Amino acid sequence: MSGELPVALYELSNLEALSLSRIVLTRTIPTELGALSNLIVLSIGSNALEGTIPSKIGQITTLQYINLNSNDLTQNIPIDFAMLSNIQTLIVQGNLLSGEVPLEVCQLHTEIYGLCRSPKFTCDCCEPCS
């Protein structure tokens, strides 16, 4: 599989894990992923995705693990990610993200990988990089 995600995927409302890393997905992350309201794992790292991270992903409150690493994503982590009360791990390294990490996201006490390696990020609540 490569290219874009099939439209039928968004109809799988009971889907709990979506792992599509390293399959050469292109274009942007579809906002329709927000319809997958039972997702626990979202892993779409190591593709060729570009653009911003859709804020609708922050509405999937069941998410515990998100891997977006090694794409070409830009701008910032959406403030809507503060609604991810079950999130344990967020991996964003290897992207073109920048800006200030929303304090509300930091207050989730989530393992956020990839912020300290990006000089374009500011984060008042992150631990200094070693």
C-alpha positions in Angstrom: 0.0 0.0 0.0 1.2 3.5 -0.8 -0.2 6.9 -1.6 -3.4 8.0 0.3 -5.4 6.2 2.9 -8.6 4.5 1.5 -11.8 6.3 2.2 -13.4 3.0 3.6 -10.9 3.1 6.4 -12.8 6.0 8.1 -15.9 3.8 8.4 -14.2 1.4 10.7 -15.6 3.1 13.8 -14.5 0.2 16.1 -10.9 0.1 15.0 -8.5 0.3 17.9 -5.1 0.2 16.3 -4.0 1.7 13.0 -0.3 1.0 12.2 0.7 2.2 8.7 4.3 3.1 9.3 6.8 2.8 6.5 4.4 2.3 3.6 5.0 5.5 1.7 1.8 7.4 2.6 1.9 10.8 0.9 0.0 14.1 1.0 -1.5 15.3 4.3 -2.9 13.5 7.3 -6.6 13.3 6.6 -8.9 15.1 9.1 -11.3 12.1 8.7 -9.0 10.1 11.1 -10.9 12.0 13.8 -13.9 9.7 13.0 -12.0 6.7 14.4 -13.2 7.4 17.9 -12.1 4.1 19.4 -8.4 4.2 18.3 -5.9 3.4 21.0 -2.8 3.3 18.8 -2.1 5.5 15.8 1.2 4.8 14.1 1.8 6.6 10.8 5.5 7.3 11.2 8.2 7.0 8.5 6.1 8.0 5.6 6.1 11.1 3.4 3.2 12.9 5.0 3.3 16.7 4.9 1.3 19.7 6.2 -0.1 20.2 9.7 -1.2 17.7 12.3 -5.0 17.7 12.2 -6.6 19.0 15.4 -9.3 16.4 15.0 -6.9 13.7 16.2 -7.0 15.4 19.6 -10.7 14.5 19.7 -9.9 10.8 19.8 -9.8 10.6 23.6 -9.1 6.9 23.6 -5.6 7.3 22.1 -2.8 6.1 24.2 0.0 6.0 21.6 0.7 8.3 18.6 3.7 7.9 16.3 4.1 10.6 13.7 7.8 10.5 13.4 9.9 10.9 10.3 7.4 12.7 8.0 7.4 16.2 6.7 4.8 17.7 9.2 5.0 21.4 9.8 3.8 24.0 12.3 2.9 22.9 15.9 1.3 20.3 18.0 -2.4 21.2 18.1 -3.8 22.5 21.4 -6.6 20.0 20.9 -4.1 17.3 21.9 -4.7 18.5 25.4 -8.0 16.5 25.3 -6.0 13.3 24.9 -6.4 12.4 28.6 -5.3 8.7 28.0 -2.2 9.5 25.9 1.0 7.9 27.2 3.4 8.4 24.3 3.6 11.0 21.5 6.4 10.6 19.0 7.0 13.6 16.7 10.7 13.6 16.0 12.0 13.8 12.4 9.5 16.4 11.2 9.6 20.1 10.5 7.5 21.1 13.5 8.0 24.5 15.1 6.5 26.9 17.6 5.6 26.7 21.3 4.3 23.5 22.6 0.9 24.3 24.2 1.2 24.3 28.0 -2.0 22.3 28.2 -0.3 19.5 26.2 2.7 19.5 28.5 0.4 19.2 31.5 -0.7 15.8 30.3 2.7 14.5 31.6 3.0 12.4 28.4 6.3 11.1 27.0 6.8 13.4 24.0 9.7 12.3 21.9 11.4 14.6 19.4 10.8 18.1 20.9 14.2 18.7 22.3 16.0 17.9 19.0 14.1 20.6 17.2 15.6 24.0 17.6 12.4 25.5 16.2 10.4 24.4 19.3 10.0 26.2 22.5 8.7 24.4 25.5 8.5 25.8 29.0 7.5 22.5 30.6 9.8 20.1 28.8 12.9 18.8 30.5 16.2 20.0 29.0 17.7 17.7 26.4 20.7 15.8 27.3 
